[in-house]
Amino acid sequence: MTGQNIRTAWVKVRNGDLEIDAYLAEPTGEEIYPAVVVIQEIFGVNAHIREVTERFAKEGYVTIAPAIYQRLAPGFEAGYTPDDINLGRQYKEQTNAEELLGDIQGAIDYLKTKPNVKSSGVGSIGFCFGGHVVYLAATLPDIKATASFYGAGIPNGTPGNGAPTLTRTAEINGTLYGFFGMKDASIPVEHVNQIEAELQKHDIPHRIFRYVGADHGFFCDHRASYNAEAATDAWKHVQELFHSTL
């Protein structure tokens, strides 16, 4: 279904009393489509995240990217300068796991109201901080497939402190694919190995992809660390994951 015509819009999703901005992209056809939630890097729902969202829509998915910094900085969107990184990290440090899970569930609940969305489960994909957040969100009952890209801190931390996200691995629903660059200074190789071992221990269907020579952010073609070979291979595997599970 590659190359479908799409439409895009900013919509509102809800987590309790909080209205969250979310970028929606969907095919214009009249079929019923699988759904995907895209979770941002520390830079907000910026051009890269919107492009990823649109890319999925062109592949035949109803796709939504909620602004997970909504309660901290509505409308936040940044590039990749050192100042942008510092600000994005400041907001990241103010998030907590339960609020993030509620925000993502709000996006899922919104998708469920759409008549063009299949009711058989949702996929999720996240990058950078979002890669960590989707590992956490894989515990939500509606999530049937998760693609986690270079999420740091999964074995030794969680948003807002508390038990590390890795300790919730047994709660994961569905299949999880993890994508890591072996030159990524923010994610030690031991952490990648720990994640894989924990997924194996709890019999979670999974695959872990290690890209030699790829750095943090290798999927993002707006960043200097973009690695076309690794990004192309990873996209192929994400498509395999979602096509087989959603």
PyMOL commands that set and color helices and strands:
alter all, ss='L'
color gray80, all
select helices_A, chain A and resi 47-58+82-92+97-112+129-137+165-171+189-201+228-245
alter helices_A, ss='H'
color red, helices_A
select strands_A, chain A and resi 6-15+18-27+33-39+62-66+117-127+143-149+175-181+206-211
alter strands_A, ss='S'
color yellow, strands_A
deselect
rebuild
show_as cartoon
